Each structure stands twice: as C-alpha cells, then as structure tokens.
Amino acid sequence: MQELKKQLEVLLASYFRECSDDFPNGKMEASESPDFIVKLKNSHRLGIELVRLNPGSAVPLDESEAEQNAVQEELVDDARELFEQNSNEKLFVKFLFNKKHPLSAERSLAVAVRAVTAIRTSIRNRNMRTLFYLVIPTEQLPEGIDEILVLHHPGLETSVWECSNNLGISRNVVEDIQNSIEKKEEKLRLYKKRQLESYWLLITTDRLRGQRNYNIRNQIANQNFHSGFDGVFLFDLFRSHVFRLV
C-alpha cells in the first residue's frame, strides 16, 4: 500500500509540474519528509510535500445520497474491470458524476460500458511511455457522468479508478485549506532538518465546487493565507488549475 501511495504521489507531483508556471527547472526525486526534493541548477534544493484537501466541513450524506454513492462506486469498479479485460494499461481515473441525473442500479452497467468506450477512444493514440492527462467532457459521456479525468505515468504499476470527491465536498473551502496548511505546518520543523533551501506545500483537490452565488475562486483570491512554507499551492485536478496561496 505504501508503494502505491508513493506511485500516486509521483504521478500527482509530475502532473503539478506540467501545470504550474512557478515550478523551477531541476531534477525531481521522490523522498520522505518531504515527499519530493527538486535539485536546482544553482545547487539549491526545493522540498515539496503533498496533502489532499480534506473536506472536514462536508455535509454528512443522507440515505438517498448514500445509496447513490454505492451505485456510483459499483459502476466505477465495473468500468475498471471491463477496461482491464482487454488492456494492460495502468491509469489513474476519476469519475465526476452529475447529481441532477442520478443513476439507477439497473442502468449502471450500460453506463459503465459507454464510459469505458470513451476512455479507450481518448487514450488510443497516447504515448504510454510518458506522462499524459486529459478530461473527457460531458458531451462524450453517457447521462449521469459529467466528466472523467484520466492520468497516466509510466511509473504507475497499479491502476486506480475512483469516484471524484469521494471524501465529500467542502462547505467551507477556505477553512479546509487553512486546516490542511496547519496540519502540515506542525511537521515543517521535521522537514527542515533536511536543511533544504526552500519548502513548498501542494494541496490537491479533485474538483473545486461551490454553491450558487458562491465563487470559490474569489474566496481563495481574497483570503490571506499564512504559512512557514515558502510556497503553498492548491491544485484542482479536473481543471489542471494551480492557485498559489502563499
């Protein structure tokens, strides 16, 4: 399990590197405490620690939502099994479902089949020896699925297919970001024992979503975050969008 965790960290850090304008040139190596060290050309070393945004402010699911989640999870499991019947490619796949069009258990397998067809089509001409990422849009998917994120890294040895926002959706993104920073702030003293020149914190989230009339991006932009890290970043995986917070 620890090995798979590190493989996913490598995939996400590499994805972040591709999407970030702030990422410096240098060789990135997997490490521990922090998760990665980037060796820069000026002999400086940058440490990067990863953490997933934990929606501690999420509303608990009611009975109908819990039932729908079970249907979605079974659909994702079926889709992975169908895909792997005819393919050895290892992918990191996230399904973003549409709450306005709930799925029935009876329709689930047919939707999984169509989703797998869309995934196979989307990766058909991709180079499996390099990192790639893509989002399959709504118009290419069956009703009930908004988008599918597909990531691949040649170092990924085990496929991971899952529902997006499977930890829940934040009611208060700013508060959850602050909690994520504080959680890692406690370990920053440990990281600094490596005596690196600078340290970054990368917070990943499946998809930033908000209620009507609540612009999450404006909330983040208007908030002053504080940290002992030299840089703190929020990374929206579905949108490939990086927000620098510190």
Backbone as JSON, one array per atom type, in Angstrom:
{
  "sequence": "MQELKKQLEVLLASYFRECSDDFPNGKMEASESPDFIVKLKNSHRLGIELVRLNPGSAVPLDESEAEQNAVQEELVDDARELFEQNSNEKLFVKFLFNKKHPLSAERSLAVAVRAVTAIRTSIRNRNMRTLFYLVIPTEQLPEGIDEILVLHHPGLETSVWECSNNLGISRNVVEDIQNSIEKKEEKLRLYKKRQLESYWLLITTDRLRGQRNYNIRNQIANQNFHSGFDGVFLFDLFRSHVFRLV",
  "N": [[0.84, -1.21, 0.0], [1.96, 1.21, 0.77], [3.83, 1.53, -1.24], [2.21, 1.89, -3.52], [1.03, 4.28, -2.76], [3.22, 6.03, -2.93], [3.71, 5.88, -5.67], [1.42, 7.14, -6.68], [1.81, 9.67, -5.62], [4.07, 10.45, -7.07], [2.94, 10.55, -9.62], [1.01, 12.64, -9.27], [2.63, 14.79, -8.47], [4.19, 15.08, -10.75], [2.24, 15.77, -12.58], [1.42, 18.2, -11.48], [3.78, 19.62, -11.88], [3.75, 19.88, -14.66], [1.63, 21.61, -14.99], [2.08, 23.94, -13.57], [3.17, 27.27, -13.53], [5.07, 28.23, -11.86], [6.88, 26.28, -11.24], [10.21, 25.32, -10.83], [13.1, 24.76, -13.01], [14.72, 21.67, -12.84], [15.88, 18.58, -11.36], [13.56, 16.28, -10.21], [13.13, 14.27, -7.4], [11.82, 11.43, -5.72], [11.18, 11.3, -2.24], [11.26, 11.25, 1.37], [9.56, 12.98, 3.84], [10.41, 15.9, 3.26], [8.0, 14.88, 0.64], [9.12, 15.07, -1.92], [12.19, 16.08, -3.5], [13.55, 18.69, -5.26], [16.26, 19.21, -7.25], [17.98, 22.0, -8.03], [19.55, 23.99, -10.64], [21.28, 25.83, -9.58], [22.37, 24.62, -7.44], [20.74, 24.73, -5.27], [18.13, 23.28, -3.25], [14.81, 22.23, -3.42], [12.16, 21.37, -1.39], [9.18, 19.44, -1.55], [6.04, 18.9, -0.26], [3.15, 16.86, -0.23], [-0.4, 16.99, 0.15], [-3.76, 15.96, 0.5], [-6.73, 17.83, 0.0], [-8.8, 17.89, 2.68], [-12.16, 17.6, 3.13], [-13.32, 18.66, 5.74], [-15.5, 20.12, 6.45], [-17.63, 19.06, 5.15], [-21.03, 18.16, 4.37], [-22.81, 15.59, 6.03], [-23.87, 12.57, 4.37], [-27.23, 11.92, 3.32], [-29.71, 9.26, 3.42], [-30.57, 8.61, 0.77], [-28.52, 9.77, -0.75], [-26.36, 8.27, 0.11], [-27.06, 5.78, -0.91], [-26.95, 6.37, -3.65], [-24.23, 6.91, -3.9], [-23.21, 4.36, -3.47], [-24.1, 3.04, -5.77], [-22.66, 4.48, -7.7], [-20.0, 3.86, -6.99], [-19.96, 1.12, -7.48], [-20.37, 1.18, -10.23], [-17.97, 2.38, -11.1], [-16.13, 0.42, -10.31], [-17.0, -1.69, -11.96], [-16.46, -0.55, -14.46], [-13.67, -0.34, -14.44], [-13.0, -3.07, -14.34], [-14.06, -3.96, -16.78], [-12.52, -2.48, -18.58], [-9.94, -3.49, -18.07], [-10.13, -6.04, -18.97], [-9.38, -6.12, -21.59], [-7.08, -4.64, -21.78], [-3.82, -3.73, -20.67], [-2.94, -1.37, -19.72], [-2.04, 0.97, -17.22], [-3.86, 3.16, -15.35], [-4.83, 6.27, -13.78], [-7.89, 7.12, -12.79], [-10.68, 9.24, -12.51], [-14.08, 9.63, -11.83], [-16.49, 12.05, -12.36], [-19.56, 12.59, -11.23], [-22.96, 13.5, -12.14], [-25.15, 15.17, -10.17], [-27.73, 15.91, -10.76], [-28.73, 14.03, -12.41], [-29.28, 11.25, -11.32], [-28.09, 7.86, -11.08], [-29.53, 4.7, -11.82], [-29.45, 1.42, -10.37], [-30.01, -0.54, -12.21], [-29.33, 0.59, -14.63], [-26.68, 1.03, -14.44], [-24.55, -0.73, -15.36], [-24.69, -0.55, -18.17], [-24.05, 2.15, -18.51], [-21.44, 2.11, -17.55], [-20.18, 0.58, -19.53], [-20.33, 2.31, -21.76], [-18.82, 4.43, -20.78], [-16.29, 3.27, -20.55], [-15.75, 2.77, -23.24], [-15.47, 5.41, -24.12], [-13.18, 6.14, -22.68], [-11.24, 4.39, -23.72], [-11.18, 5.28, -26.36], [-10.2, 7.87, -26.0], [-7.55, 7.54, -25.17], [-6.3, 6.26, -27.18], [-4.29, 7.03, -29.07], [-2.23, 7.83, -27.43], [1.0, 8.28, -25.91], [2.3, 5.85, -24.02], [4.64, 5.8, -22.68], [5.2, 8.12, -21.46], [4.21, 10.84, -19.24], [0.77, 11.67, -19.31], [-2.29, 13.55, -19.44], [-5.81, 14.03, -19.36], [-9.17, 15.25, -19.81], [-12.27, 13.87, -20.21], [-15.02, 15.21, -21.77], [-18.46, 16.18, -20.96], [-20.19, 15.87, -23.21], [-19.23, 13.66, -24.51], [-19.89, 11.55, -23.0], [-22.07, 9.19, -21.26], [-25.37, 10.01, -20.0], [-25.45, 11.18, -16.69], [-22.84, 11.12, -15.98], [-20.57, 13.65, -15.54], [-17.86, 14.38, -16.16], [-14.73, 12.74, -16.93], [-11.64, 12.23, -15.52], [-8.49, 11.36, -16.71], [-5.38, 10.1, -15.99], [-1.97, 9.31, -16.63], [1.08, 7.78, -15.82], [4.3, 6.56, -16.49], [5.47, 5.27, -14.35], [3.45, 4.24, -12.83], [2.22, 1.37, -11.5], [-0.04, 0.06, -10.74], [-3.45, 0.25, -11.43], [-5.71, 2.88, -10.56], [-8.94, 3.53, -10.0], [-11.63, 5.63, -9.3], [-14.36, 7.35, -7.6], [-14.88, 10.83, -8.03], [-14.3, 13.4, -5.58], [-14.6, 11.7, -3.37], [-14.23, 11.91, -0.69], [-16.04, 13.71, 0.09], [-17.67, 16.96, -0.33], [-16.48, 20.17, 0.23], [-18.0, 22.5, 2.43], [-16.96, 24.8, 3.32], [-14.42, 25.94, 1.82], [-12.17, 27.58, 2.25], [-11.73, 27.37, 5.02], [-11.12, 24.63, 5.16], [-8.8, 24.54, 3.63], [-7.1, 26.08, 5.24], [-6.97, 24.4, 7.46], [-5.64, 22.23, 6.32], [-3.15, 23.37, 5.78], [-2.31, 24.0, 8.39], [-2.12, 21.45, 9.47], [0.11, 20.35, 8.14], [1.95, 22.24, 8.82], [2.75, 21.67, 11.36], [4.57, 19.67, 10.94], [6.6, 20.82, 9.61], [8.94, 21.59, 10.9], [10.25, 19.17, 11.19], [10.72, 18.57, 8.48], [12.55, 20.56, 7.9], [14.88, 19.7, 8.96], [16.21, 18.51, 6.98], [17.59, 20.49, 5.84], [17.14, 22.0, 3.5], [16.95, 24.49, 0.88], [14.49, 25.72, 0.35], [10.89, 25.26, 0.81], [7.91, 23.76, -0.28], [4.34, 23.43, -0.14], [1.93, 21.34, -1.43], [-1.41, 21.22, -2.07], [-3.87, 19.07, -3.03], [-6.94, 18.77, -4.85], [-9.93, 17.19, -5.95], [-11.98, 18.5, -7.44], [-12.86, 21.8, -7.46], [-15.75, 23.01, -6.16], [-18.73, 24.88, -5.74], [-21.56, 26.39, -4.03], [-24.46, 27.93, -5.56], [-24.03, 31.36, -6.39], [-21.73, 31.55, -4.92], [-18.59, 32.15, -5.27], [-15.88, 30.29, -5.47], [-13.26, 30.69, -6.31], [-12.93, 33.46, -6.08], [-13.18, 33.66, -3.33], [-10.88, 32.33, -2.47], [-8.9, 33.93, -3.66], [-9.22, 36.33, -2.3], [-8.43, 35.81, 0.23], [-6.08, 35.9, 2.86], [-3.62, 33.76, 3.27], [-1.42, 32.18, 5.59], [1.8, 30.85, 6.21], [4.6, 28.79, 7.17], [5.82, 27.57, 5.08], [7.54, 28.18, 2.02], [6.14, 28.36, -0.28], [2.75, 27.79, -1.01], [0.36, 25.81, -2.58], [-2.71, 25.27, -4.27], [-4.22, 22.72, -6.02], [-6.36, 22.06, -8.53], [-7.46, 19.17, -9.79], [-9.17, 18.29, -11.89], [-9.48, 20.57, -13.45], [-6.93, 21.23, -14.06], [-5.76, 23.38, -12.84], [-3.78, 25.66, -11.08], [-3.57, 27.26, -8.01], [-1.81, 29.74, -6.42], [-1.28, 30.15, -3.06], [0.35, 31.12, -1.08]],
  "CA": [[0.0, 0.0, 0.0], [2.84, 2.37, 0.81], [4.44, 1.67, -2.55], [1.21, 2.5, -4.39], [0.89, 5.68, -2.33], [4.33, 6.81, -3.49], [3.49, 5.94, -7.12], [0.42, 8.17, -6.92], [2.45, 10.96, -5.33], [4.92, 10.76, -8.23], [2.03, 10.93, -10.7], [0.41, 13.94, -8.99], [3.69, 15.81, -8.48], [4.57, 15.28, -12.15], [1.1, 16.49, -13.17], [1.54, 19.57, -10.96], [4.92, 20.24, -12.55], [3.33, 20.22, -16.02], [0.58, 22.64, -14.98], [2.47, 25.1, -12.76], [4.11, 28.24, -14.1], [6.08, 28.56, -10.85], [7.77, 25.16, -10.97], [11.54, 25.63, -11.37], [13.82, 23.71, -13.71], [15.54, 20.87, -11.94], [15.57, 17.16, -11.29], [12.69, 15.96, -9.08], [13.33, 12.91, -6.9], [10.96, 11.02, -4.62], [11.88, 11.3, -0.96], [10.37, 11.15, 2.52], [9.66, 14.11, 4.79], [9.18, 15.96, 2.46], [7.74, 13.82, -0.33], [9.98, 15.21, -3.1], [13.24, 17.09, -3.49], [13.93, 19.16, -6.6], [17.63, 19.72, -7.26], [18.03, 23.09, -8.99], [20.84, 24.17, -11.3], [22.16, 26.66, -8.74], [22.72, 23.75, -6.3], [19.72, 24.8, -4.23], [17.2, 22.16, -3.24], [13.44, 22.57, -3.07], [11.37, 20.26, -0.87], [7.75, 19.54, -1.82], [5.18, 17.99, 0.49], [1.8, 16.75, -0.79], [-1.51, 16.64, 1.03], [-5.05, 16.07, -0.17], [-7.67, 18.69, 0.72], [-9.78, 17.1, 3.44], [-13.36, 18.42, 3.33], [-13.85, 18.45, 7.09], [-16.76, 20.86, 6.59], [-18.64, 18.45, 4.28], [-22.31, 17.76, 4.97], [-22.98, 14.13, 6.02], [-24.81, 12.09, 3.37], [-28.49, 11.33, 3.77], [-29.86, 7.86, 2.98], [-30.64, 8.52, -0.69], [-27.18, 10.09, -1.27], [-25.5, 7.12, 0.39], [-27.43, 4.75, -1.88], [-26.43, 6.78, -4.95], [-22.79, 6.72, -3.85], [-22.94, 2.93, -3.62], [-24.29, 2.74, -7.2], [-21.53, 5.08, -8.42], [-18.78, 3.1, -6.7], [-20.07, -0.15, -8.2], [-20.17, 1.49, -11.64], [-16.54, 2.6, -11.31], [-15.49, -0.9, -10.22], [-17.35, -2.42, -13.18], [-15.76, 0.08, -15.58], [-12.26, -0.76, -14.38], [-12.92, -4.49, -14.7], [-14.3, -4.06, -18.22], [-11.35, -1.92, -19.28], [-8.77, -4.34, -17.89], [-10.32, -7.31, -19.69], [-8.73, -6.03, -22.9], [-5.99, -3.68, -21.75], [-2.88, -3.81, -19.55], [-2.51, -0.02, -19.38], [-2.31, 1.38, -15.85], [-4.38, 4.53, -15.37], [-5.47, 6.9, -12.63], [-9.14, 7.59, -13.4], [-11.68, 9.76, -11.58], [-15.4, 9.88, -12.41], [-17.26, 13.14, -11.76], [-20.96, 12.29, -11.53], [-23.91, 14.6, -12.18], [-26.17, 14.96, -9.15], [-29.07, 16.16, -11.31], [-29.15, 12.85, -13.16], [-28.84, 10.08, -10.56], [-28.04, 6.6, -11.81], [-30.19, 3.55, -11.22], [-28.62, 0.21, -10.36], [-30.31, -1.28, -13.44], [-28.69, 1.27, -15.77], [-25.28, 1.24, -14.11], [-23.61, -1.49, -16.19], [-24.71, 0.03, -19.52], [-23.3, 3.41, -18.43], [-20.04, 1.73, -17.4], [-19.71, 0.14, -20.85], [-20.14, 3.5, -22.6], [-17.72, 5.2, -20.21], [-15.05, 2.58, -20.92], [-15.55, 3.04, -24.67], [-14.96, 6.79, -24.22], [-11.81, 6.16, -22.16], [-10.38, 3.72, -24.7], [-11.05, 6.18, -27.51], [-9.42, 9.06, -25.62], [-6.13, 7.23, -24.96], [-5.88, 5.38, -28.27], [-3.04, 7.47, -29.7], [-1.35, 8.42, -26.42], [2.28, 7.63, -25.66], [2.27, 5.28, -22.68], [5.97, 5.89, -22.06], [5.33, 9.45, -20.86], [3.06, 11.37, -18.51], [-0.26, 12.42, -20.02], [-3.53, 13.78, -18.68], [-6.91, 14.54, -20.18], [-10.51, 15.22, -19.23], [-13.3, 13.54, -21.19], [-16.12, 16.12, -21.45], [-19.83, 15.68, -20.81], [-20.82, 15.51, -24.48], [-18.72, 12.36, -24.96], [-20.19, 10.58, -21.95], [-23.49, 8.92, -21.04], [-26.04, 10.84, -18.99], [-25.16, 10.78, -15.32], [-21.42, 11.39, -15.74], [-20.2, 14.99, -16.03], [-16.52, 14.35, -16.75], [-13.82, 11.7, -16.45], [-10.23, 12.6, -15.55], [-7.6, 10.23, -16.96], [-3.97, 10.42, -15.82], [-1.08, 8.17, -16.78], [2.52, 7.98, -15.61], [4.93, 5.26, -16.72], [5.83, 4.65, -13.08], [2.26, 3.71, -12.15], [2.19, -0.07, -11.71], [-1.37, -0.42, -10.38], [-4.5, 1.2, -11.79], [-6.59, 3.41, -9.5], [-10.18, 4.09, -10.53], [-12.45, 6.01, -8.15], [-15.29, 8.47, -7.73], [-14.37, 12.13, -7.64], [-14.82, 13.93, -4.31], [-15.06, 10.58, -2.56], [-14.15, 12.29, 0.72], [-17.09, 14.7, 0.33], [-17.46, 18.28, -0.92], [-16.36, 21.17, 1.29], [-18.92, 23.63, 2.56], [-16.12, 25.96, 3.57], [-13.13, 25.59, 1.23], [-11.12, 28.37, 2.9], [-11.46, 26.75, 6.32], [-10.47, 23.34, 4.94], [-7.44, 24.83, 3.19], [-6.35, 26.5, 6.42], [-6.72, 23.21, 8.28], [-4.62, 21.44, 5.64], [-1.87, 24.05, 6.0], [-1.94, 23.84, 9.8], [-1.75, 20.04, 9.68], [1.48, 20.16, 7.66], [2.8, 23.22, 9.5], [3.28, 21.0, 12.55], [5.66, 18.78, 10.53], [7.59, 21.58, 8.86], [10.19, 21.56, 11.66], [10.88, 17.9, 10.82], [11.23, 18.68, 7.11], [13.68, 21.5, 7.85], [16.09, 19.0, 9.36], [16.92, 18.16, 5.74], [18.4, 21.69, 5.53], [16.94, 22.42, 2.12], [16.91, 25.96, 0.76], [13.09, 26.18, 0.37], [9.9, 24.21, 1.01], [6.57, 24.01, -0.81], [3.24, 22.54, 0.21], [0.97, 21.17, -2.53], [-2.71, 20.7, -1.64], [-4.62, 18.64, -4.21], [-8.37, 18.56, -4.69], [-10.5, 16.62, -7.18], [-12.71, 19.5, -8.22], [-13.4, 22.88, -6.64], [-17.16, 23.23, -6.48], [-19.39, 25.73, -4.75], [-22.99, 26.6, -4.16], [-24.8, 29.06, -6.4], [-23.69, 32.68, -5.84], [-20.55, 31.45, -4.06], [-17.46, 31.99, -6.17], [-14.78, 29.76, -4.68], [-12.01, 31.3, -6.73], [-12.85, 34.78, -5.46], [-12.95, 33.45, -1.9], [-9.47, 31.99, -2.3], [-8.08, 35.08, -4.06], [-9.38, 37.42, -1.33], [-8.03, 35.34, 1.56], [-4.64, 35.94, 3.15], [-3.16, 32.55, 3.94], [-0.1, 32.33, 6.19], [2.45, 29.56, 6.39], [6.05, 28.75, 7.22], [6.28, 27.11, 3.79], [7.89, 29.27, 1.11], [5.08, 28.39, -1.27], [1.62, 26.88, -0.79], [-0.39, 25.75, -3.82], [-3.92, 24.45, -4.35], [-4.22, 22.16, -7.37], [-7.64, 21.47, -8.97], [-7.03, 18.14, -10.72], [-10.01, 18.23, -13.08], [-9.3, 21.77, -14.27], [-5.49, 21.44, -14.28], [-5.58, 24.78, -12.44], [-2.97, 25.83, -9.87], [-3.72, 28.52, -7.28], [-0.75, 29.99, -5.42], [-1.9, 30.71, -1.88], [1.41, 31.8, -0.29]],
  "C": [[0.87, 1.26, 0.0], [3.48, 2.62, -0.55], [3.47, 2.31, -3.53], [1.02, 3.97, -4.04], [2.0, 6.54, -2.94], [4.2, 6.93, -5.01], [2.49, 7.04, -7.47], [0.98, 9.56, -6.63], [3.33, 11.4, -6.49], [4.05, 11.24, -9.39], [1.49, 12.35, -10.48], [1.45, 15.06, -9.0], [4.13, 16.11, -9.91], [3.49, 16.06, -12.89], [1.15, 17.96, -12.76], [2.67, 20.31, -11.68], [4.53, 20.69, -13.96], [2.41, 21.44, -16.05], [0.98, 23.94, -14.28], [3.47, 25.99, -13.47], [5.26, 28.55, -13.15], [7.13, 27.47, -10.67], [9.13, 25.41, -11.62], [12.13, 24.46, -12.16], [14.72, 22.97, -12.72], [15.08, 19.43, -11.94], [14.77, 16.86, -10.03], [12.87, 14.51, -8.68], [12.39, 12.64, -5.74], [11.79, 10.91, -3.35], [10.87, 11.01, 0.15], [10.63, 12.35, 3.42], [10.65, 15.17, 4.34], [9.12, 14.88, 1.37], [8.66, 13.85, -1.54], [11.05, 16.26, -2.84], [13.59, 17.41, -4.94], [15.31, 19.78, -6.51], [17.76, 20.73, -8.39], [19.45, 23.28, -9.53], [21.81, 25.0, -10.47], [22.57, 25.94, -7.45], [21.75, 23.89, -5.13], [18.77, 23.61, -4.37], [15.84, 22.61, -2.71], [12.72, 21.31, -2.58], [9.9, 20.49, -1.12], [7.01, 18.47, -1.03], [3.77, 18.03, -0.09], [0.79, 16.44, 0.3], [-2.81, 16.8, 0.24], [-5.98, 16.95, 0.66], [-8.74, 17.82, 1.37], [-11.01, 17.96, 3.72], [-14.0, 18.17, 4.7], [-15.19, 19.14, 7.31], [-17.89, 20.24, 5.76], [-19.89, 18.06, 5.05], [-22.43, 16.24, 4.92], [-24.04, 13.72, 4.99], [-26.1, 11.63, 4.0], [-28.62, 9.94, 3.14], [-29.84, 7.72, 1.46], [-29.27, 8.81, -1.32], [-26.22, 8.93, -1.05], [-25.79, 5.99, -0.59], [-26.87, 5.09, -3.26], [-24.91, 6.6, -5.01], [-22.42, 5.25, -4.06], [-23.08, 2.5, -5.08], [-23.11, 3.26, -8.0], [-20.24, 4.28, -8.21], [-18.8, 1.75, -7.42], [-19.85, 0.07, -9.7], [-18.68, 1.66, -11.95], [-15.77, 1.27, -11.26], [-15.76, -1.73, -11.47], [-16.58, -1.88, -14.38], [-14.29, -0.34, -15.59], [-12.12, -2.21, -14.82], [-13.11, -4.69, -16.2], [-13.09, -3.57, -19.01], [-10.18, -2.9, -19.23], [-8.93, -5.72, -18.51], [-9.55, -7.32, -21.01], [-7.56, -5.06, -22.93], [-5.13, -3.87, -20.5], [-2.42, -2.44, -19.1], [-2.95, 0.36, -17.96], [-2.68, 2.87, -15.84], [-4.86, 4.95, -13.99], [-6.71, 7.6, -13.18], [-10.1, 8.05, -12.3], [-12.96, 10.1, -12.34], [-16.08, 11.01, -11.64], [-18.72, 12.96, -12.17], [-21.83, 13.54, -11.43], [-25.05, 14.33, -11.19], [-27.59, 15.14, -9.67], [-29.6, 14.96, -12.08], [-28.64, 11.6, -12.45], [-28.95, 8.8, -11.39], [-28.81, 5.52, -11.06], [-29.26, 2.35, -11.28], [-28.81, -0.57, -11.66], [-29.56, -0.7, -14.64], [-27.17, 1.35, -15.61], [-24.31, 0.53, -15.06], [-23.54, -0.93, -17.61], [-23.93, 1.34, -19.56], [-21.8, 3.12, -18.32], [-19.43, 1.33, -18.74], [-19.42, 1.35, -21.74], [-18.98, 4.35, -22.1], [-16.37, 4.59, -20.6], [-14.73, 2.8, -22.4], [-14.95, 4.43, -24.86], [-13.51, 6.87, -23.74], [-10.85, 5.53, -23.17], [-10.13, 4.62, -25.92], [-10.11, 7.33, -27.21], [-7.93, 8.77, -25.49], [-5.52, 6.46, -26.13], [-4.53, 5.76, -28.86], [-2.06, 8.11, -28.72], [-0.07, 7.59, -26.24], [2.32, 7.15, -24.21], [3.63, 5.32, -21.99], [6.21, 7.25, -21.4], [4.09, 9.79, -20.03], [2.06, 11.97, -19.5], [-1.49, 12.55, -19.13], [-4.57, 14.36, -19.61], [-8.21, 14.45, -19.39], [-11.5, 14.93, -20.36], [-14.54, 14.36, -20.84], [-17.49, 15.45, -21.46], [-20.41, 15.14, -22.11], [-20.34, 14.17, -25.02], [-19.08, 11.23, -24.01], [-21.68, 10.34, -21.81], [-24.07, 9.81, -19.95], [-25.78, 10.28, -17.6], [-23.7, 11.0, -14.95], [-21.08, 12.74, -16.35], [-18.88, 14.95, -16.79], [-15.76, 13.14, -16.2], [-12.4, 12.21, -16.62], [-9.4, 11.33, -15.74], [-6.16, 10.72, -16.88], [-3.14, 9.15, -16.02], [0.35, 8.6, -16.54], [3.18, 6.62, -15.77], [5.35, 4.54, -15.45], [4.67, 4.05, -12.32], [2.11, 2.23, -12.49], [0.84, -0.69, -11.4], [-2.4, 0.65, -10.74], [-5.29, 1.62, -10.56], [-7.77, 4.07, -10.18], [-11.08, 4.41, -9.35], [-13.4, 7.15, -8.49], [-14.59, 9.76, -7.32], [-15.04, 12.59, -6.35], [-15.33, 12.83, -3.4], [-14.87, 10.81, -1.06], [-15.27, 13.27, 1.1], [-16.73, 16.02, -0.33], [-17.5, 19.33, 0.19], [-17.52, 22.16, 1.27], [-18.14, 24.92, 2.74], [-14.7, 25.64, 3.1], [-11.99, 26.31, 1.94], [-10.73, 27.74, 4.23], [-10.72, 25.43, 6.15], [-9.05, 23.51, 4.43], [-6.57, 25.21, 4.39], [-6.01, 25.31, 7.32], [-5.64, 22.33, 7.66], [-3.23, 22.04, 5.85], [-1.39, 23.83, 7.43], [-1.48, 22.42, 10.1], [-0.3, 19.81, 9.28], [2.46, 21.12, 8.32], [3.48, 22.58, 10.71], [4.49, 20.13, 12.21], [6.78, 19.52, 9.82], [8.95, 21.58, 9.57], [10.97, 20.28, 11.35], [11.49, 17.98, 9.42], [12.5, 19.54, 7.07], [14.98, 20.88, 8.36], [16.89, 18.56, 8.13], [17.79, 19.31, 5.24], [18.34, 22.03, 4.04], [16.81, 23.94, 2.08], [15.48, 26.5, 0.78], [12.15, 24.98, 0.4], [8.55, 24.66, 0.46], [5.59, 22.99, -0.25], [2.25, 22.53, -0.95], [-0.29, 20.5, -1.99], [-3.5, 20.33, -2.89], [-6.1, 18.48, -3.86], [-8.94, 18.06, -6.01], [-11.13, 17.69, -8.05], [-13.26, 20.54, -7.27], [-14.82, 23.17, -7.07], [-17.79, 24.05, -5.37], [-20.87, 25.83, -4.99], [-23.23, 27.81, -5.07], [-24.53, 30.37, -5.64], [-22.5, 32.64, -4.88], [-19.36, 31.14, -4.95], [-16.22, 31.57, -5.38], [-13.46, 30.44, -5.03], [-11.83, 32.69, -6.14], [-12.57, 34.66, -3.96], [-11.48, 33.17, -1.62], [-8.59, 33.21, -2.57], [-8.11, 36.19, -3.01], [-8.96, 37.03, 0.08], [-6.52, 35.43, 1.71], [-4.25, 34.7, 3.95], [-1.73, 32.78, 4.45], [0.5, 30.95, 6.45], [3.95, 29.74, 6.5], [6.66, 28.19, 5.94], [6.56, 28.31, 2.9], [6.87, 29.41, -0.02], [4.0, 27.38, -0.91], [0.72, 26.96, -2.0], [-1.61, 24.85, -3.66], [-4.08, 24.02, -5.8], [-5.55, 21.46, -7.64], [-7.32, 20.47, -10.08], [-7.85, 18.12, -12.0], [-9.77, 19.41, -14.01], [-7.83, 22.04, -14.59], [-5.1, 22.86, -13.86], [-4.84, 24.85, -11.1], [-3.22, 27.21, -9.29], [-2.56, 28.66, -6.31], [-1.37, 30.73, -4.26], [-0.92, 31.51, -1.02], [2.61, 32.01, -1.21]]
}
